[in-house]
Amino acid sequence: MKKNMGTIDRILRVIVAVVIAVLYFTNVISGTVAIVLLALAAIFILTSLISFCPLYLPLGLSTIRKKLSSSEKEK
């Protein structure tokens, strides 16, 4: 798998996952909504750890910054 997630994207996903977990463990969310959100949080953590989001592939997205070549830096 080729990485397609940048650092900011990964950090934001982890933050969202932590917020969902806190809401669940403080009983702010419960029931089916909680289960769906916890599954989403788990997916966010997993994709952050491997730096790859399968949904980005069909959309052609990548949040990784491209490195400038030396000729582009001179401009």
Backbone as a printed PyTorch tensor [residue, N CA C, xyz], in Angstrom:
tensor([[[  0.8310,  -1.1900,   0.0000],
         [  0.0000,   0.0000,   0.0000],
         [  0.8690,   1.2440,   0.0000]],

        [[  0.5280,   2.1280,  -0.8520],
         [  1.2360,   3.4000,  -0.9020],
         [  0.5450,   4.3720,   0.0630]],

        [[  1.3320,   5.0390,   0.8740],
         [  0.7690,   5.9760,   1.8440],
         [  0.0600,   7.1110,   1.1180]],

        [[ -1.1120,   7.5050,   1.6330],
         [ -1.8400,   8.6160,   1.0320],
         [ -2.4100,   9.5720,   2.0800]],

        [[ -1.8820,   9.4970,   3.3040],
         [ -2.3330,  10.3890,   4.3690],
         [ -1.1660,  11.1740,   4.9420]],

        [[ -1.3440,  12.4710,   5.0140],
         [ -0.3210,  13.3280,   5.5860],
         [ -0.4320,  13.4000,   7.0970]],

        [[  0.5170,  14.0790,   7.7000],
         [  0.5960,  14.1750,   9.1560],
         [ -0.6210,  14.8670,   9.7620]],

        [[ -1.0370,  15.9640,   9.1920],
         [ -2.1810,  16.7040,   9.7430],
         [ -3.4470,  15.8570,   9.6680]],

        [[ -3.6430,  15.1740,   8.5640],
         [ -4.7860,  14.2870,   8.3880],
         [ -4.7910,  13.2010,   9.4630]],

        [[ -3.6430,  12.6060,   9.7050],
         [ -3.5300,  11.5370,  10.7040],
         [ -3.8140,  12.0640,  12.1050]],

        [[ -3.2810,  13.2250,  12.4350],
         [ -3.4910,  13.8130,  13.7620],
         [ -4.9660,  14.1440,  13.9840]],

        [[ -5.6140,  14.7170,  12.9770],
         [ -7.0300,  15.0590,  13.1060],
         [ -7.8870,  13.8160,  13.3090]],

        [[ -7.5670,  12.7330,  12.6140],
         [ -8.3190,  11.4890,  12.7770],
         [ -8.1710,  10.9290,  14.1870]],

        [[ -6.9640,  10.9920,  14.7300],
         [ -6.7490,  10.5000,  16.0970],
         [ -7.5180,  11.3670,  17.0960]],

        [[ -7.5060,  12.6710,  16.9060],
         [ -8.2320,  13.5780,  17.7970],
         [ -9.7270,  13.2770,  17.7600]],

        [[-10.2780,  13.0870,  16.5740],
         [-11.7060,  12.7750,  16.4430],
         [-12.0140,  11.4450,  17.1330]],

        [[-11.1480,  10.4560,  16.9590],
         [-11.3470,   9.1480,  17.5930],
         [-11.3200,   9.2650,  19.1160]],

        [[-10.4120,  10.0600,  19.6360],
         [-10.3290,  10.2480,  21.0880],
         [-11.5770,  10.9550,  21.6080]],

        [[-12.0450,  11.9590,  20.8990],
         [-13.2630,  12.6710,  21.3090],
         [-14.4510,  11.7050,  21.3370]],

        [[-14.5760,  10.8630,  20.3290],
         [-15.6650,   9.8840,  20.3000],
         [-15.5590,   8.9360,  21.4890]],

        [[-14.3440,   8.4670,  21.7860],
         [-14.1490,   7.5610,  22.9220],
         [-14.5180,   8.2370,  24.2350]],

        [[-14.1230,   9.4840,  24.4050],
         [-14.4630,  10.2190,  25.6340],
         [-15.9680,  10.3880,  25.7490]],

        [[-16.6340,  10.7300,  24.6560],
         [-18.0890,  10.8820,  24.6860],
         [-18.7730,   9.5660,  25.0600]],

        [[-18.2370,   8.4600,  24.5600],
         [-18.8160,   7.1510,  24.8780],
         [-18.6150,   6.8000,  26.3550]],

        [[-17.3930,   6.9350,  26.8420],
         [-17.0990,   6.5280,  28.2160],
         [-17.6730,   7.4710,  29.2680]],

        [[-18.0830,   8.6690,  28.8690],
         [-18.7700,   9.5750,  29.7920],
         [-20.2920,   9.4970,  29.6130]],

        [[-20.7360,   8.5140,  28.8310],
         [-22.1600,   8.2590,  28.5840],
         [-22.9070,   9.4160,  27.9350]],

        [[-22.2030,  10.2230,  27.1710],
         [-22.8570,  11.2910,  26.4130],
         [-23.5430,  10.6920,  25.1900]],

        [[-22.9160,   9.6790,  24.5930],
         [-23.5340,   8.9620,  23.4780],
         [-23.7450,   7.5100,  23.9030]],

        [[-24.8290,   6.9110,  23.4070],
         [-25.1050,   5.5210,  23.7490],
         [-25.9470,   4.8870,  22.6560]],

        [[-26.1580,   3.5960,  22.7800],
         [-27.0010,   2.8800,  21.8330],
         [-26.3240,   2.6700,  20.4970]],

        [[-27.1470,   2.6190,  19.4610],
         [-26.6700,   2.3570,  18.1060],
         [-25.7280,   3.4470,  17.6180]],

        [[-26.0250,   4.6750,  17.9590],
         [-25.1600,   5.7880,  17.5410],
         [-23.7630,   5.6030,  18.1120]],

        [[-23.6860,   5.1910,  19.3470],
         [-22.3880,   4.9830,  19.9930],
         [-21.6130,   3.8680,  19.3050]],

        [[-22.2920,   2.7850,  18.9630],
         [-21.6180,   1.6660,  18.3010],
         [-21.0860,   2.0790,  16.9390]],

        [[-21.8780,   2.7990,  16.1850],
         [-21.4500,   3.2620,  14.8600],
         [-20.2620,   4.2170,  14.9910]],

        [[-20.3420,   5.1430,  15.9330],
         [-19.2500,   6.0960,  16.1200],
         [-17.9790,   5.4300,  16.6370]],

        [[-18.1130,   4.4270,  17.4960],
         [-16.9380,   3.6960,  17.9680],
         [-16.2860,   2.9180,  16.8330]],

        [[-17.0850,   2.3560,  15.9390],
         [-16.5350,   1.6660,  14.7660],
         [-15.7870,   2.6600,  13.8840]],

        [[-16.3590,   3.8360,  13.6990],
         [-15.7000,   4.8790,  12.9130],
         [-14.3940,   5.3080,  13.5830]],

        [[-14.4080,   5.4460,  14.8980],
         [-13.1980,   5.8240,  15.6400],
         [-12.1160,   4.7670,  15.4770]],

        [[-12.5030,   3.4980,  15.5190],
         [-11.5320,   2.4150,  15.3330],
         [-10.9270,   2.4590,  13.9300]],

        [[-11.7530,   2.7360,  12.9410],
         [-11.2620,   2.8600,  11.5650],
         [-10.3120,   4.0460,  11.4510]],

        [[-10.6560,   5.1580,  12.0840],
         [ -9.7790,   6.3370,  12.0640],
         [ -8.4240,   6.0200,  12.6770]],

        [[ -8.4110,   5.3120,  13.8010],
         [ -7.1440,   4.9560,  14.4570],
         [ -6.3280,   4.0350,  13.5480]],

        [[ -6.9760,   3.0240,  12.9980],
         [ -6.2750,   2.0770,  12.1330],
         [ -5.6810,   2.7600,  10.9090]],

        [[ -6.4720,   3.5720,  10.2340],
         [ -5.9610,   4.2480,   9.0400],
         [ -4.8580,   5.2460,   9.3910]],

        [[ -4.9330,   5.8430,  10.5680],
         [ -3.8730,   6.7620,  10.9970],
         [ -2.5690,   6.0190,  11.2480]],

        [[ -2.6660,   4.8320,  11.8190],
         [ -1.4650,   4.0580,  12.1110],
         [ -0.7540,   3.5760,  10.8470]],

        [[ -1.5260,   3.2300,   9.8240],
         [ -0.9070,   2.7140,   8.5940],
         [ -0.7440,   3.7920,   7.5210]],

        [[ -1.2220,   5.0010,   7.7850],
         [ -1.1060,   6.1480,   6.8560],
         [ -1.7330,   5.8790,   5.4970]],

        [[ -2.7980,   5.1080,   5.4980],
         [ -3.4570,   4.7560,   4.2440],
         [ -4.9660,   4.7640,   4.4420]],

        [[ -5.6720,   5.4810,   3.5750],
         [ -7.1270,   5.5180,   3.6120],
         [ -7.6610,   4.9190,   2.3130]],

        [[ -8.3480,   3.7780,   2.3880],
         [ -8.8640,   3.1410,   1.1770],
         [ -9.8640,   4.0080,   0.4140]],

        [[-10.5890,   4.8700,   1.0990],
         [-11.5610,   5.7230,   0.4110],
         [-10.9000,   6.7990,  -0.4450]],

        [[ -9.6540,   7.1100,  -0.1670],
         [ -8.9490,   8.1040,  -0.9670],
         [ -8.5990,   7.5710,  -2.3580]],

        [[ -8.4330,   6.2480,  -2.4920],
         [ -8.0220,   5.6670,  -3.7740],
         [ -8.9990,   5.9630,  -4.9150]],

        [[-10.2920,   5.5940,  -4.7920],
         [-11.1950,   5.8570,  -5.9240],
         [-11.4020,   7.3400,  -6.1880]],

        [[-11.1880,   8.1520,  -5.1650],
         [-11.3590,   9.5950,  -5.3340],
         [-10.0830,  10.2760,  -5.8280]],

        [[ -8.9890,   9.5280,  -5.8310],
         [ -7.7100,  10.0850,  -6.2860],
         [ -7.1380,  11.1180,  -5.3390]],

        [[ -7.4280,  10.9970,  -4.0530],
         [ -6.9590,  11.9730,  -3.0740],
         [ -5.6820,  11.5220,  -2.3890]],

        [[ -4.9120,  12.4790,  -1.9570],
         [ -3.7420,  12.2420,  -1.1330],
         [ -3.4840,  13.5180,  -0.3430]],

        [[ -3.2520,  13.3740,   0.9510],
         [ -2.9940,  14.5520,   1.7760],
         [ -1.5130,  14.6850,   2.1180]],

        [[ -0.6920,  13.8920,   1.4480],
         [  0.7500,  13.9900,   1.6510],
         [  1.2780,  15.1520,   0.8240]],

        [[  2.0830,  15.9750,   1.4660],
         [  2.6990,  17.0890,   0.7320],
         [  3.7470,  16.5560,  -0.2100]],

        [[  3.7540,  17.0940,  -1.4120],
         [  4.7560,  16.6760,  -2.3840],
         [  6.0260,  17.4730,  -2.1680]],

        [[  7.1450,  16.7760,  -2.2450],
         [  8.4340,  17.4430,  -2.0850],
         [  8.7700,  18.1940,  -3.3640]],

        [[  9.2920,  19.3940,  -3.1970],
         [  9.6880,  20.2000,  -4.3460],
         [ 11.0590,  19.7530,  -4.8340]],

        [[ 11.1820,  19.6820,  -6.1470],
         [ 12.4940,  19.3590,  -6.6920],
         [ 13.3710,  20.6170,  -6.6290]],

        [[ 14.6480,  20.4460,  -6.8510],
         [ 15.5580,  21.5800,  -6.7460],
         [ 15.2330,  22.6650,  -7.7680]],

        [[ 14.7340,  22.2760,  -8.9540],
         [ 14.4000,  23.2890,  -9.9660],
         [ 13.1480,  24.0630,  -9.5650]],

        [[ 12.2190,  23.4240,  -8.8540],
         [ 11.0250,  24.1220,  -8.4100],
         [ 11.3250,  25.0520,  -7.2490]],

        [[ 12.3270,  24.7180,  -6.4290],
         [ 12.6960,  25.5670,  -5.3040],
         [ 13.3020,  26.8740,  -5.7740]],

        [[ 13.9700,  26.8520,  -6.9350],
         [ 14.6630,  28.0420,  -7.4390],
         [ 13.6960,  29.0750,  -7.9500]],

        [[ 12.4670,  28.7130,  -8.2690],
         [ 11.5040,  29.6590,  -8.8540],
         [ 11.0350,  30.6690,  -7.8750]]])
